Amino acid sequence: MTFLPLTVDAAKRADAPEVLRNALLTDRAAGECWTVLLAGCEFGVKRGLDAQLRRLSEATAEHVGTRWWFSDGSAHRKRVARAQENLLAAIAEGDGQEFALAFVGYDNAMAGAVVCAGIGKHRRPVEGSTA
């Protein structure tokens, strides 16, 4: 099962190797967490996913550039943060169905940020931007 197909695809298309690497690591951590949730176990795997989600967000922020992430991309940043909160709530509740649904939202939000930042790069470059 793949949890981040849109994000992985967006990272490949955007030539964002750190985002791709972290998306793949996050996907693996999500698979492990999914197994733990379905088995009804309480392991540190859940906390590992939380840390990996943060690393993926950080890699994405670096790829898109902090100027874009905190200005034009702020709606995407907030959407990613809300989706991540939903995921963490599903993990805390131990609800596998909510986890799966929350991951769909997270994947969509993260991929959208990567794609939209790339569109902005091609349309109107910002002088001095790291994006």
Helices and strands as residue ranges (DSSP letters): H 5-13, H 17-39, H 45-64, H 66-70, H 74-93, H 96-123
